[in-house]
Amino acid sequence: MSMFKFSAGPWNVHEGADAFGPAVRKTITFEKKVEMFKKIGLDGVQFHDDDAVPEINELNDAQIRARARETKKILDHYGMAAEFVAPRLWMDPRTIDGGYTSNNPKDREYAMWRSYRSIDIANELGCDKIVLWLAREGTMCAESKDPIQSVNRIIEAINKMLEYDKNIKVLVETKPNEPVDRSFCPTIGHALAISSATVDPSRVGALLESAHAILAGLDPANEIAFALAMGKLWSVHLNDQNGMKYDQDKAFGVENLRQAFNQIKVLVENNYGSNGEYVGLDVKAMRTQKDEACYRHIENSIKMVEMLEEKVKNFDYSYQQQCIEARDYEALEMYIMELLMKG
């Protein structure tokens, strides 16, 4: 049994379409996904605003709140909680050039409207976290935006959210690239610098995704540790990544086992979750999976976390200290490998 609470989003169970081919699995209703999430051991659901309220752009503010209440009934029925709501600002024609950093002021207004509605939805779902994946807040053409003005526009947008709701917390989810070429907020360090520049840094933290750190050429365990050291790690998305390619969202630990071990180790050692934080599993099913096995990637990720928690539990800290005192890091490294390879 894991010490963590787990969450995933409806998008983590999908039809299998990609840039090079059509869907290969049937569409599953939101309620059926929530029911299965509960059965396989998840505790919470992550939301984009339009996951909770489909066709959000066609509804007024009161209708959006009412639709969110209907979604909350489904969560309550299955004993599930909402972890966060994220405005989906990268799929609309008005956000081709970014949301908060768009060169078009009307597009920036639209991004704020979606952000305010996300806060409304979060309140109806009973959660206090807004996640900002700053997907298009960057450039495809380096000279197309003023980078200093753009960073300040992100800060200004967060400030408006904090002022709109005095209880909401904003989590910045960083990614160095994709879908843009250059992000204005590519790493956890950037997110925390932005946090410090807002009107209320105590309500602005970070979400670290394993694959995004790897895409930046960084170690995800160290990114986690950095945010923990600053008291700012308010969520994680555990997954895996085969090099600096594109965002693969592989099941946790299947590519980089030692790296995965160190992510769990630093989370366990620092009592992550003791303040209600979730371990999110932002993983995608392989396109080859059939309909009946389309939740296996989530189940496998939970199993990987649990097995690595057991490895951390059996970790010999006294031997680690002996190796450190003797400066015998080869011995320590071999100990880690033997620990991970034992049945």
N, C-alpha and C positions, 0 to 999 in steps of 0.2 A: 504494500500500500504506500503510495507516494505521500510525501509531506506537502505537496503542492496542490493548488486548485488549477484545473486546466480549462482552457477555452479555445474555441475555434470560430470561424465565421462561415456563413452560408456559402461563400465563394470557395471554401476549401473542399466542397463536394460539388463538382461541376461536370459538364458534359464532355470535356476532353478536347474541345476545339482548340487549335493553336494557329499560329501565323501561317502554317503550311498545310492545314487540313481542317475538315469540318468536324462537327461534333460526332462522338462515337458512343455516347451513353444517353439514356433517357433523362429528361428533366425531372427533378425531385422537388416536391413542394416544400416550402419553408417549414411548415408544421412537421412534416415527415422528417426533415433534417433535425429539427429540435428533438423530436422523439428519439431518433437514433443517437444523437449526441449524448443524451442522457443514458442510453443503454450502454454505450461504449466507454462511459466514465468521465465525460466532460461535466463541468460544473457551471460554465457560463458561455454566453454567446457574444461574439464581437459583431458590431454592426457598422456598415456604412449607413448614411442617412436614408438612402433609397432601398436598403435591405429592410429597414423597419417600416418605411413608408414608400412603397413603390409609386411611381408616377408623381413624385413630390413636386415637380415643376408645374403640374396642372392643378395643384390644390392651393387653397388659401391657408393662412396660418391656423385658423380654428380647425379646418379639416385635417391638416397635418397632425395636430395634437390628437384629434379623435382617432385617426388611423394608428397612431403610435400606441394609444391605449388598447386597441384591438390586438396589436402585437404583444403587448405586455400580458394580456390574458393568456396567450399561447405559452409564453414563458412560465407564467404562474402555474398553468395546468400541469406542466412537466417538471416543476420544481427547479427551474433554471433561472439564472440571473443574467442581466446584461452587464458586460464588462465596460464597454465604451461605445461611443458613436463617433464616426469619422465622416466629415463632409466629403463626398466624392466629387472632386473638383477637376478631374482629368478626362471625363467622358463626354462633356457637353461642348457643343460648337463654340460657346462663349469662353471656353477655357483653353482654346488651341494655343494661345500665347501665354498660358499661365492663368492663375486665379488672382491671388494677392499681388503678384508682380506683373500682371498683364500691362502692356502699354496703353490699353484702352480703359479709361475710367469707368465706363459702364460695365465692362467685364469684371472689374474689381468690385463694383457694387454688387453684382450677381454673386460673386464668391462670398462676400460678407452675408448676403441674404441666406445662402445655403449654410453658412457657419452658424448664424443665429438660429435657424430652424433645427440644426443638429443639436444645439443646446436645448431647445424646446423638447425635442424628441428624447434626449437623454433624461430630462426631468420626468417625462412621462414613463420612461422605462425604469426609472429608479436608480440611475447611475450618475456619477458626477465627473466622468472623464470624457474629454473630447480628444481624439487623436488626429493630428495633422500629418498625413503623409504628403509632403510637399512635392508631389510628383512632377508637376510642370513648372515649379518655381525655380527656374534656371533658364538656360539659353540653348538654342540649337545653333545660333549664330552669335559668337562671343560679343560682337559689338552692338547687338540689337538692344541691349538693356544696360543701364548704368548699374553696376554691381553694388555700389554703396547705397544708392537710392532703393534698390531692390531689397537689400537686407533690412533697411529701415521700414520698407513697406510691410515686410513680414512681421516685424516687431509691432508696427502700428495695428495690423490686423489682429494679432494676439491681444494687444491692449484693449481693443474694442470688444473682444469676446470676454475678457476678464471684467470689463466694466458692465457688459450686458447682464452678467450673472455673477454675483459676488461669491458663489459657492463652487462654481465650476473649476475644474483643473484641466489644463491643456498639456498634452503630451506630444512632443515633437518626435516623429518617426523619421529617422535620417536614412538617406540613400544617395550614393555618389553620382549615379547616372540612371538612365532608363526610367521614363521615356525621354528625358532630356539628355543633352550631351554633357552639360555642366550644371551641377546643382549649386544653389546659393547656401545650402545647409547640408553638406555631405556626410558629416560624422557627428558622433555624440558630443565631442568637444564643441563643435559649432552650435549644436542645439543648446548646450548649457551656457554658452556665451550669449546667445539670444535670450535665454531665460533671464540672465542677470540684467539685461537691458530693458525688461518689461516693467510695467507699473507695479506688479506684484510677483516677484520671482518665486515666492513660496508656493504659488499655484501653477508654476510652469516647470514641467519635468521632461522626461525622455522615455521613449520606447526603443529598445535595441532589438534589431532583427539580425540573427546570425548571418544569413546570406548577404545582407547589405554591408555588414562589416567586411566580409570576405571580398566583396566586389570593390571595396575601397583599399584592398590590400592590407587590411588590419585583422588582428586576432579578436574574434568576438568575445572571448573570455576577458580579455583586457579592456575592451569597450564596456562590457558589463561592469567590471571592477571599477572603472573610472566613474561611471554614473553612480554606482553604489557609494564610492568614496565621497561623492558630493551630495549624497542623500537624494538623488534625483532619478533613480531607476524605479519607475512606477509601473512598467509592464515590459515583458519580453515576448518576442516571436522567435521561438526555437525552430530551426529548420537546418538544411544543409545545402551545400553549393560545391559544384565541381569546378573550381577555378574562377577566374575573372572573365566570365562569358556574358551571361544574361541572368536574370533573376529566375533560378530554377525551382526554388521552394521544395527541395527534396525532403523526404522524411528525415527527421532529426538523427544525426549520428551515422548515417549510412555512408558518407564519404570521408569524414574526418573524425574518426573515433576518439583520438586523444584530445582533439580540440573540443569535442562534445563533452568529454569527461571533465575538462577544466571549466567549461561553462557551468555544469551542474555543481562542481566542487565549489566554485566561488559563490554560487547562489545558496547552497546549503550552509556553507561556513558563515555566511552573513545573514542567515535567517530570513532570506527573501520569502515573502508571502506572509510574514507575521503581521503586516499592516493591511492584509486583505488583497495583496497583489496576486495576479494570475500568471501562470505560465501559458502563454498563447502558443498554439501550434499552427503556424501559417505555412501549411504544407499542401502540395498539390498531388493528386493521384496521377500515376503514370498514365499516359494516353492509352496504353495497352490494356488497362484494367477493364474488366467486364462490369456490367451494372451491379451484379451481386457482391462485388469486391471493391466497391468504390469508396468505402470508409476505411479500408485496411491501412492506408498511409497514416491516418490519424491514430488508429490503434497501435500500429508499429511505433509511432513516435512516443506515445505514452509508455509503451513497453521499454523503449530505449531509455527514457528518463528514469524509469523505475529501476532498471538494471544498473544504470550509472549511479543512482543514489546509493544502491547497495555497495558498489565499488568505493564510493566516498566513505560510507559507513565502515568499511574494512580497511581503509587507508591507514597505514602505520605512521602516525605523525612523529613518533619518537625516532623511528629510523630515518625519516626525512630530516629531522634535526641533526642526527649524527652525520649524515651525508653533507649537510650544510656546514657544520662545524669543521669537518675534514676537507671541505671544499672538493668533495668527490661527486661531481655532478653526473659523471658517467654512471656511477652506481645508482644514483637516484633515478636517472633516466631509465635504466634497465629495470629497476624496481617497478616503475610506472607501467612499462610495457608488459612485464610479467603479470602484474595485477590485472591489466585489461584483457590479457589473453587467457587467464585462468577461467575454467568453466564455473 
